[in-house]
Every structure is written in structure tokens, then in C-alpha cells.
Amino acid sequence: MDNEGAGFLERQGASDQDFLALDCISATFGITAAWLGHDPSVLGDHWGYHRRTDNVESEWPVEQIGIHRRTPEEILSEWYGLTIDHIHHPHSRRAEEYIRAQLSDGNPVIAWVDTFHVPHSSFHGQQHHSHRIVIRPEGGNGVGNDGVMRIVDRYQGSLFDGFMDSNTLFTAMSSDALGEARRGDPDWRNRTAVVKAGPLKPGEAHEAARKETPEERREGRREETSRERFRSAAAGNAHFSAGADLAIACADELRAAPDAFASLSPVGTIEVSAWFGELASQRALNARFLRAAAETCALPPLIQRAADAEALSRRWEMTRNYFFLRFRKGSVAVQRIADLITETVTLEKEWNARLRESLAEPGRQSADSTCVDGA
């Protein structure tokens, strides 16, 4: 890939080896963006809460709240002008033909698999679960050795970089269990996604992604554009108190009638756990984004805000683990989970207040010594 004239976003030495995430969606798009020479930290440029507008059935009130983050496709398109080809193949043979053709062209492929059939997964042979991995070009012609394919999985729960038998891979991709995923999900069998460079749509600026001219390079316009984009994105996300109140209202509902929420179906358990997991993952991505923004915008206080976001990620992960381990204890556990939600969301509102202050007064660090862990 020709990186001549690339601006800050491509100069950070982004590497898929350095990128991992707490959710497999972000992991696959992050390592693929890095493969193309782009900094995947931009995947953390959105945070907050919003009430869901679809009519998906739910058992706990938190299921009615979505995590306010744009899709990786939207973010990578806006920042870098990348396009994503999503294909639902009619059967595994067609999926295999497509994947091998893409690998021959040097394009990594994101694929949906059932972890029950994935040897490196902790769910292997035990539990059916929808998951995403990256199939990477390998060898001189982009295709791996006969019978195996190079798999990269940088989801933090199943880190793996190695080879998988192709028959095993396509069995995992065509598993009937992928047609019975989370509520509201489509049929994930034989699905792939390929991230590609441009072209940009007519009329869309994508200033941070386009090539700069030699004149712009000499005048430093590209780096100024990057600074503006990072500052604008961070500032735009630092005002979500109203959305956070939705999460507190959910906790209040749980706390008011804990007995009514003391049992969950297997699907409901997955949904609630996923809600906590998505928050943990997004705060970790937010931290990565804020560190990049601190470097780009020369705003050292954002380093502390990134540390705050990492602490919040750990708290949401702790709450998820508590839910898994203690939910069977009934109403007492429901009340404790409600308290944990309230405590963490309150800390998030404080984090955002300090973030607004850091952006408004870049030279002032008097309030930056307070970390979420110690709040």
C-alpha cells in the first residue's frame, strides 16, 4: 500500500498485532483496518446510551437501552473512506470460492463462525455461539497451504493467530446454530465481510482520509485536519448525561422490584451479559481513541481521561462477571447489580465532566489527578 504523504493517522505505526478488543466485531474490523495501514483507534470515537427503537423482546430493562456507537462500517467510511462488502453466500461452497478469491487478491476476510466448531475457542465442543474471525492472506499468492487457512482472532477472550483446517472452518461458518443467534439478529451462516479502500462517494469530503497534496504537506494542513477531527469527535461525545440517566433509570427499575427480575431465560442471560460486555468493550475502545486524540491534539490531560475510560471498562467487566457468578442468588444479586450499574454510570458522568474540562482548558490540569478508580 502506498503511504506516501499519509498524515498522523497512518504514522502511529498501527499494527493488528497491537490491536485487540473485548468484542469480536471491533476486533475483526480493527485488525483489518490496521492491515490496510490505518489506525484502528478511531473505532472508539463514540460513546453513550440511547433507547432502542426496535421492538425486540426483552426480559430486563437494560435490554431496552442500546449502546450509542456507530457501526465500524460507518466509522471506517467516515475517517478513511473505506468500503465494506457484506455477502450472505447461499452455501458453504460459494463462501469458500469467494474467500479464496479474496485471499488471492490480498484481502483479509471477516467471517462468522460457530465457536462450537472452532478448535481454539474455549467453547469448542461445548457451546454454540456466534463469533467473528479474520481469515488472513498467507503465502506468496495470498492463499495458505492446501487444507489450512491462516486465522487471526484478537477478541480478548480467545486470542489466536495460527492455522485452521479449511473443512473445519467452513463447517463452523455453515453451522445451523448461526441461524439462531441473539434476538433480532439475522441468519449469520456463510456470511463474510471484506474491507476495501474507497472510492469515496461523490460530495463526501472525508478530509482525514484523503491523500494530501504536496502543498498541503508542506503547509501542515493534513495534521491540522486530523487535530480538528479528533478534537471535534471527543467534544461531541462528552455530553451524554441525558443518555446516562436512561441507564440509571433501568437500575432503579431493577432495584424497585428485584423479585420480578430474579430469573432469566438462556437467551435473556446472553442478552444481559452482552449488554455489560459491549459497555466494557466500548470504554476500552474509548480509552484507545482518547490516547490517540491526546497525541494528535497535544492535550496531555486526555491521557488521564483515557485511564478513566479503562477503569470504567474494568468496572463493567466486573459487573458482567458478578452477573455470571451470582445471578442465581436471586433478588439479592439483582439489587447488587442495580447498585453496580448506578455506581458506574455515576462515575461515567463524572468522567465526561472532566473530559469536557480537559477539552475546554487544555493547559489546565488541576482536576486531572482524580481517576475513576479512586472516585
N, C-alpha and C positions, 0 to 999 in steps of 0.2 A: 504494500500500500504506500502511495506517495504521500509523505507527511511534510513535504517542503512547505514552509510558510504557515505551519499549524500554530495555533495560539496556545494559551495556557492550558486549556482543557486537554490537549494532546501531549503536553510537555511533562505531565506529572509522572510519566513512566508507568501509566496504568497497565496492570497485568492481571490476567484472570487468575494467576497463581496467588495474587494478593487479595482476591475478592471472594468472600463467602457471605451467606445471608442466612437468616433464621427462617426464611420461607423459600421454597423451591422455585417459585415464579421469579422472584427478584434474583435468585442465584443464577438461573439459566440466562436471563436477559443481561445480567451484569457481566458474566464471563464472556458472553457473545459480543457485547459492546466493546469490552476490552480487547477481544480478538481482532476487532476492526480498528483498533487504535484509539478508542475513545475512553474518557474517564467515566466509569460507571457510578461515581458518587452522585451524579445528578438524579439517580433513581430515588434519592431521599429528599427531593425538593418539595414534598407535600406532606402535610400532617393535619390532624384534626378529627372531627366526628361529624356525621350528618345522619339524619333519619332516613331510613330506607324508604323508597317509594314503590318498590315492587310488593307483591302480595305473597311472599314466601311464608309458608307455615313456620311458626316458631313456638318454643316452649319457655324460653327465658326472655326477659325484656331486652337483654343486651343484643339478642339476635335481630332486634328491630333497628339497631344502630349500625351504620356502615362506617368503615374507616375511610376518612376523606383523603384518598390518594388517587391520583390519576393512574391510568394503566401504564405499564412500562412502554407499551407501543406509543402512547401519546407523548410521554416524556422524551423518548429517544427520537421521535419525529421532530419535536419542537427544538430540542437542543442541538441535534446533529443532522437532521434531515434524513434519518434512516427510515426505511420502509420495512414492513414485516409481512411476509407471505404466510397466511394461515391456510392449511389444506386439511380437509377431512377426507381421507382416502377411502374408497369403497371396500377395500380388503387389504390384508397384510402384504400380499404380493405387489400390489400397486404402491403401497407405502415403501416397501423395500426398493423397488425400482427408482422411486423418486429420491429416496435418501442417498442411494449410491450415486445417482447422477449429481446431486448437490455436493457430496463429498468430493467427487471427481473435479468439480469446479472450484474446490477450496472453500466451500461454505459450511460452517458448522450448522447442525440441525438440532433444534429443540424438539424433543419427543415426549409424549405422555406414556407412562408405563404403570403397571400394577405392581407394587412392591412385593407382593406375594411371590412373584416370579423373578425378582431381582436379587442375585446372589449376595451383593454387598450390602443390602438393606437389612436392618435389624428385624424387619417384618417378614423376611424371606421364609416361605413355607408356613407362616403363622397367621398373617393377617392381610386382607385385601385393602389396598389404599392407593388412591390416585397420586401420582408423583411425576415430576418433570426432570429430565436429564438432558445433557448436551452430548450429541454424537459428534466427535471432532474428526476433521480430516487427518489422515495418518499415512505416511509413506510418500514416495515421490510423485505418485499420481493422485494423491488425496484419499485413496482408499486403503483400508487396513489389510492385513494378511487375510488370506482366504479363511472364511469361517469365523472371524472375530472382528469386532469393531471397537474403536477407542471411545471410551465413555468418561465424561467428566461430570462429577456431581459435587457441587460446592455448597449444597444445603448443609448447614452446620450439623444436622442430625445424622448425616450419612456421607461424610466426606470420602470421596473416591476419585481416583484418576488411574484408569487402567483399561483392561480389555474385557469384553463380554462376548460370549458366543452369539453369533447372529441369530441362530434359531431361538435362543433364549430371549434375545432382545425382542424379536417380532412376536413371540408368544406373549411377552409382557405387554406389548403395545396393543395386541388384539384381544386381551382378556375381557371376558364378558363383565367382569366386575367394574370395569371402567365406564360401563353404561349405567351404573347405579351409584354415582358419586354423591357429593353433597347436594342439599336441597337447591333446586333451581339451576343446577349445572347441566350442561349439555352432555351428549354422549362423547366421551373422551377417547374412544377406541380409534386406533390408526390415525391419530392427529399429529401434525407436525407444524412447526413454525420456523421460518428462516429469516434472519435479519440481514438486510442488504442496504448498501449505500444508495441514497437518492433514487431518481431525481426528485428535487423539491417540486411541490405543486406551484403552478403559476400564481404569483401575487403574494406568496408567503416569504417573509424576509429570512427567517432562521439565521439571524445575524451571527449567533455564536457558533454556527456550524459551517458556514460558507468559507471558502478559501479567501484569504485576504490578498489584495493586490500588493505589488512591491512598494507602492507609495504608502499604502496603509501600514505596511510592516515597518517602514522607516519612521512613520509618524506615531506608531504605537496604538493605532486605533483599535486593533483587534483585542489587545489586552484590556483597553478601556471598556470595550463592549462586554467582555467577559466579567469584568468587575461590576458593571451595571446589572448584568443578568443575575449574578449571584446575589447581589445586594437586594435587588427587586424581589427575587424569589423568596429570600429569607424574610424580608419585611412583610411580604404578602401572606406569609404563613404564621406570623407572630401575633395574630389576632383571631383566636378561635375559642374565646371564653364561652360564648353562647353555645357552641357545639359541645364543649366540655360539660356544660350543665346538663346536656342530654344524658351523658354517662352517669352523672351523679343522681339524676332522677331515676335511672334504672336501678342503681344501688339502693335508693330509698324504697323502691317498689319491692325489691328482694327482702330488704330488712323489715318492711311492714308486714309481710306475710310469708315468713320463711318456710312454713309447713307446706304451702302451696307449691313451692319450687324445690321440694326436697327429693324429687325423683325426676329422672330424665330417661328418655328412650336412648338406645345406642346412637341413633342419628343425632338426637339433641345433644348428647355428650360430645360428639365430634364437633358440632357447630359451636358450642360454647367454648370448648378448648381452642378451636381455630380462632375465635374472636380474640382471646387473650394472646394467642401466638402471633396473629397478624399485628397486634399493637407492639409486642416485643420486637418483632422484626422491623416494623416501620421506624420505631425510635432508634434502633441501631443504624438504619439507613440514614435517618435524620442526622445522627452524630457524624457519619462519614461526610455527608453533604456540608455540615457546618464547619468541619475541619478544612474542606476544600475552599469554602467561602472565606474562612479566616485567612488562608494563604493568598487567595486571589485578591481579596479586598484589603489586605494588610490590616486586619482587625483582630488583634490578639485576644480580646475578650470573647470572641466566638469560640476559641479553643475550650474555654470553661463551659460555655453553653453546650458544646459537643460532649463534654464529660458529663454534664447534667443529663443529656439525652441518653447516653449509655447507661447511666444509673437508672433512669426510668425504664429502659429496656430490661434491665435485670429485675426490676420490681414486677413488671408484667409477666416475665418468665417465672418468677417466684410464685405469683398468683396462679398462673396456669398449673404449675407443679402442685400447689396446695389443692387446687380443684381436683386434679387427678388422684391425689393420695387420700384426701379427706372427705370428698363429697359424699361418700357412703355413710358418713356420720349424721347425715340428715340436716335438720333445721339449724343446728349449732354451726355446722360448716357453711351453710348458706349465709348466715348472719356474718360470719367472719369474712367470707368472700366479698360480701357487700361492703364491709368496712375497708377491706384492702382496695377495692375499686375507688371508694371515696377518697381514701388517703392518697392514692397515686394520682388520681385526676386533680386533686388539690395541688399536689406538687407540680403537676404539669402546667397548671395555670400560673404558678409562681415562676416556673422555668420560662414560660412565654413572656411574662412581665420583665424578667431580667434580660431576655433576648431583645425585647423592644428597646430597653435602655441601652444595651450594648450597641445596637444599630444607630440609635439616636445620638449617642455620645461616644464615638469610637475612641476618644482619648481618655475617657474616664473609666477606671477600673475599680472604683471604691466598693461597688456592690458585687464584684465578680468573685469574691473569696467565698461566697456561700454556695455550696454544692448541694444538689438534690439529696445525696446520701445523708447529709447532715442536717437537712431541713426538718 
